[in-house]
Amino acid sequence: MNLNLTGYITTSTSYGLVTLNFMRSLMDLNVNVATHGISHNEDYGVYDAYVRKSSLTAKHFETEAPCLSIKHPFDFAQSVGCGPRIGYTFFEVNKLTSLELNHLRSLDKLIVPSMWAADICIAHGIANTEVCPAGYDDTIFTPIDYIPKSCIFLSVGKWEVRKQQDNIVKAFAKAFSPKDNVNLWMSCNNKFIKDYTDKKKMHYKEILGDRIVLIDHLKEHSHLARVMQQSYCFVAPSLAEGWNLPLLEAMACGKFNIATNYSAHTAFCNSESTVLIEPTGLVPALDNMWFKENAETNCGEWCSYSEDDLIESMRVVYKKYQDGVALNEKALESAKRFTWNASSVKLLHIIKNVQVSLITQRDQNMGFYDT
């Protein structure tokens, strides 16, 4: 099968990593992927050989092949060739703006990673929506039977109000005394607001002192996996998520985890695999950075929750640590269903069905079938 692929081809964003992982997995399934929009000045690391091969394929791309674009909801105006136009997107709020809807409705097929997102799209009148989850690399993110010397709570994600780094630090300080055998490891760099996040990290250090370890950006997946394997609990009380790949990767490492019971990550989190924080309601999604009132994109609501529930969740996990429980078997069981290979098989099935459907529709319009 031939496929034209466009997206944010980079290792430095979530969209870029999703694009690169789908590209690699589809090529491993013998799909001739022609990847368009490649920057030849970027270091693609473990994806480099795939990027080079797909870039060569793109020089003589199949014009009638499906075009899969993996982009933000407002960025589907362009495609490659004259084949079916398929979009894969994810978002964090429960409403879509007129700009986003205009782009999404232009597609022959819209694909989102969760039923939470699909329900939102369908409620906005986008009936041609299907679900294909994102995945994780099961050759890197693997469990080890290990209990750290202290109960290490790990937070990984670019700094955003949505990710709740401020609340994680405050709740940790309230949940435990300096005598408790606990530590907080946090990687919260955000290259778009570096000076701001540097000040935030200094403030976190002032609050927790030696009990917090601030980790630089982990560029290599193997480095991230190693940090996850050394921790005990991944803490992610996000107000909303389009997917939350690091949370899934931590679960694949067998880690205990804390998350809100809301948005896309509920596709792989449940009360057995995760210490869930129940939302207290929905509130306007505002942070005066990426989520602003009456903006053209990212307008809607996300969840709220009680700080006391986050504090109690941390204490629940600490009790498991004190009891000597090494691995979260339920998290491992849940994560195994979401490898990149499984996701790509599902994606390929959807794309092939789109091709068949459009060919049938074309033939009916030309009078090849009796109706």
Sequence and secondary structure as in RCSB ss.txt:
>XXXX:A:sequence
MNLNLTGYITTSTSYGLVTLNFMRSLMDLNVNVATHGISHNEDYGVYDAYVRKSSLTAKHFETEAPCLSIKHPFD
FAQSVGCGPRIGYTFFEVNKLTSLELNHLRSLDKLIVPSMWAADICIAHGIANTEVCPAGYDDTIFTPIDYIPKS
CIFLSVGKWEVRKQQDNIVKAFAKAFSPKDNVNLWMSCNNKFIKDYTDKKKMHYKEILGDRIVLIDHLKEHSHLA
RVMQQSYCFVAPSLAEGWNLPLLEAMACGKFNIATNYSAHTAFCNSESTVLIEPTGLVPALDNMWFKENAETNCG
EWCSYSEDDLIESMRVVYKKYQDGVALNEKALESAKRFTWNASSVKLLHIIKNVQVSLITQRDQNMGFYDT
>XXXX:A:secstr
 EEEEEE   SSSHHHHHHHHHHHHHHHTT EEEEES  TTS  GGGHHHHHHHHHHHHT  TTS EEEE  TT 
 S  SSSS EEEE   SSS   HHHHHHHTTSSEEEESSHHHHHHHHHTT  SEEE    B TTTS       SS
EEEEEES   GGGTHHHHHHHHHHH  TTSSEEEEEE   GGGHHHHHHHHHHHHHHHGGGEEE     SHHHHH
HHHHH SEEEE  S  S  HHHHHHHHTT EEEEES SGGGGT  TTTSEEE   EEEE   SSS  TT SSS S
EEEE  HHHHHHHHHHHHHHHHTT    HHHHHHHGGGBHHHHHHHHHHHHHHHHHHHHHHHHHHTT S  
